[in-house]
Amino acid sequence: MRREMLRSSREDALRLLMSAPYVHLASTTPDGAPVVRAVHGVVVDDALCFHGSPVGEKTTLVGREAVVVYEQLLADIPSYWTDATMACPATSLFVSVQAHGTLELVEDPARKARALQGLMEKFQPEGGHAPITHTDERYRKPVASIAIWALPLAVLDGKWKLGQNRTAQYIETIVAKLWERGAPGDARALELVLRANPAVDRPSFLRGPDGVTLHVYAEPSELDEALPLLRDEYWNKSRFDDDAIRDAHRRSSAWMLARDASGAVVATARAVSDGVKYAYLGDVAVRADLRSRGVGAALVNALLDHPAVRGAKRVELATRDAMRFYERLGFRTVATEELPTMIRTTMALIRPGAQRTIVQS
Ligand SMILES: CC(C)(COP(=O)(O)OP(=O)(O)OC[C@H]1O[C@@H](n2cnc3c(N)ncnc32)[C@H](O)[C@@H]1OP(=O)(O)O)[C@@H](O)C(=O)NCCC(=O)NCCS
């Protein structure tokens, strides 16, 4: 790789490869013809495995040098964000992974079955089939007749192009601009840029009190860190289990976390929003020992300004007793309902001047 500082750790590269819905495979046939294929790959036994017909063109690639690549474009960065005149600074942020080696044909039935079962677990995680093993009579024939290729992952490179080779001022500028533009994916790009450049201060709009940092995007895998703050709260307990809470978060328009200086999750909040007319806030919680220090207000204010939420003219929520907290943020009570277990107050924040994020389709 040309620029070492853009190289990711092997763990990050492997994680990206494992998450890839498909990869591109490039090689050459014995007579030198180039071959490029999109394949469903799965990492099994430290090799990228994929399957196919035992009589197709891919069989000619066995024993030949091959490369697999996968990349995610995170955000395009227009030149005028950092230079008023010149086109040269136009660039893009991305993460990519590449592995190369000699393509093998997997012959061992046990390994073939492991690769096929790995593919099922990746692409049909809900199960609904008998596990594939080479000893299961029902799978003996299919395992024998499907070809499995393996590319060993000895040479695995990840390239994280997230501004690691840029100045702090450049990072601060593009972080602010990504937040301002707020196109789909910009919140994630912003968070990944900040993670890749830990020496750069988070912008003031992503800082809370007492060294708490606000995170505008979290990977679904980080949700488990927020669950302890949510599962015993009155609106979830005995009503929504962990899986339901996870689903609600994954399907939300915006979800933000706060972390303390040690990196522990100390607050969480989410919103569903059409970005124009309505948004609804929910699952707002601050760890008990950090309450009354302004963390909740900082997090909800940042969520209200999240690109997915900031354009909504009317933002609603319901609460049992935190009316004073939301009143300070500009919400007003619009209704109360007497439920068997509590009086629920619905509050609304009306923002006639809210400017929606312009998103090009
Ligand atoms: C509500 C909550 C998110 C506020 O977070 P926070 O970090 O403590 O909020 P801030 O420090 O920014 O503001 C605190 C102020 O909000 C108000 N407030 C917070 N919780 C309140 C409550 N349950 N009832 C009345 N007022 C409340 C108070 O005025 C408080 O100021 P005070 O401590 O000086 O009295 C937090 O208390 C919490 O997680 N509570 C349990 C979960 C919950 O009820 N979430 C809201 C569901 S709608």
The ligand as a MOL file (V3000), in Angstrom:
LIG
                    3D

  0  0  0     0  0            999 V3000
M  V30 BEGIN CTAB
M  V30 COUNTS 48 50 0 0 0
M  V30 BEGIN ATOM
M  V30 1 C -34.6330 12.2190 32.0680 0
M  V30 2 C -33.1470 12.0570 31.9220 0
M  V30 3 C -32.8600 11.4980 30.5340 0
M  V30 4 C -32.4940 13.4360 32.0630 0
M  V30 5 O -31.1020 13.2950 31.8940 0
M  V30 6 P -30.1020 14.2100 32.7630 0
M  V30 7 O -28.7490 14.0120 32.2330 0
M  V30 8 O -30.3050 13.9750 34.1800 0
M  V30 9 O -30.6560 15.6370 32.3670 0
M  V30 10 P -30.0060 17.0600 32.6130 0
M  V30 11 O -28.8890 16.9520 33.5920 0
M  V30 12 O -29.7200 17.6380 31.3000 0
M  V30 13 O -31.2130 17.8380 33.2470 0
M  V30 14 C -31.6120 17.5180 34.5450 0
M  V30 15 C -32.8880 18.2520 34.8500 0
M  V30 16 O -33.9720 17.6660 34.1360 0
M  V30 17 C -35.0990 17.6220 34.9890 0
M  V30 18 N -35.4570 16.2160 35.1760 0
M  V30 19 C -34.7250 15.1490 34.8440 0
M  V30 20 N -35.4160 14.0230 35.1310 0
M  V30 21 C -36.5530 14.4140 35.6430 0
M  V30 22 C -37.6810 13.7250 36.1260 0
M  V30 23 N -37.7510 12.3910 36.1120 0
M  V30 24 N -38.7180 14.4360 36.5860 0
M  V30 25 C -38.6600 15.7720 36.5950 0
M  V30 26 N -37.6300 16.4760 36.1520 0
M  V30 27 C -36.5830 15.8010 35.6670 0
M  V30 28 C -34.7270 18.2780 36.2760 0
M  V30 29 O -35.0880 19.6240 36.1710 0
M  V30 30 C -33.2390 18.1330 36.2960 0
M  V30 31 O -32.6220 19.1770 36.9670 0
M  V30 32 P -32.2510 18.9970 38.5020 0
M  V30 33 O -31.4570 17.7530 38.6200 0
M  V30 34 O -31.4850 20.2200 38.8180 0
M  V30 35 O -33.5570 18.8920 39.2080 0
M  V30 36 C -32.5320 11.1570 33.0210 0
M  V30 37 O -32.8990 11.6720 34.2590 0
M  V30 38 C -32.9480 9.7220 32.9270 0
M  V30 39 O -32.2920 8.9290 32.2690 0
M  V30 40 N -34.0520 9.3460 33.6100 0
M  V30 41 C -34.5130 7.9780 33.6190 0
M  V30 42 C -35.0630 7.6190 32.2820 0
M  V30 43 C -36.1420 8.5840 31.8270 0
M  V30 44 O -37.0490 8.8960 32.5400 0
M  V30 45 N -36.0040 9.0130 30.5610 0
M  V30 46 C -36.9250 9.9090 29.9450 0
M  V30 47 C -38.0240 9.1300 29.3560 0
M  V30 48 S -39.1600 10.1610 28.4650 0
M  V30 END ATOM
M  V30 BEGIN BOND
M  V30 1 1 1 2
M  V30 2 1 2 3
M  V30 3 1 2 4
M  V30 4 1 2 36
M  V30 5 1 4 5
M  V30 6 1 5 6
M  V30 7 2 6 7
M  V30 8 1 6 8
M  V30 9 1 6 9
M  V30 10 1 9 10
M  V30 11 2 10 11
M  V30 12 1 10 12
M  V30 13 1 10 13
M  V30 14 1 13 14
M  V30 15 1 14 15
M  V30 16 1 15 16
M  V30 17 1 15 30
M  V30 18 1 16 17
M  V30 19 1 17 18
M  V30 20 1 17 28
M  V30 21 1 18 19
M  V30 22 1 18 27
M  V30 23 2 19 20
M  V30 24 1 20 21
M  V30 25 1 21 22
M  V30 26 2 21 27
M  V30 27 1 22 23
M  V30 28 2 22 24
M  V30 29 1 24 25
M  V30 30 2 25 26
M  V30 31 1 26 27
M  V30 32 1 28 29
M  V30 33 1 28 30
M  V30 34 1 30 31
M  V30 35 1 31 32
M  V30 36 2 32 33
M  V30 37 1 32 34
M  V30 38 1 32 35
M  V30 39 1 36 37
M  V30 40 1 36 38
M  V30 41 2 38 39
M  V30 42 1 38 40
M  V30 43 1 40 41
M  V30 44 1 41 42
M  V30 45 1 42 43
M  V30 46 2 43 44
M  V30 47 1 43 45
M  V30 48 1 45 46
M  V30 49 1 46 47
M  V30 50 1 47 48
M  V30 END BOND
M  V30 END CTAB
M  END
